[in-house]
């Protein structure tokens, strides 16, 4: 998987989380995204892995960085999806 910055200031050093945030972990160098499902009433916040396209956790309220790190480990980089280009290459 290749990551390309669209802008030099794409990475948020403050690690502010919001729907659409892309999170990269130190432990396994995995990439995750926090999404908001407008039509979902009970658990509208969804954390899923972009590395292997798996659901990680659903939340009923906006999770904190600590909530997310409980599931995926230490987050080292946070950026918004519109500031990052992700290229996934399939190896057959």
PyMOL commands that set and color helices and strands:
alter all, ss='L'
color gray80, all
select helices_A, chain A and resi 65-72+81-83
alter helices_A, ss='H'
color red, helices_A
select strands_A, chain A and resi 2-5+21-25+31-36+45-49+54-59+75-80+84-87
alter strands_A, ss='S'
color yellow, strands_A
deselect
rebuild
show_as cartoon
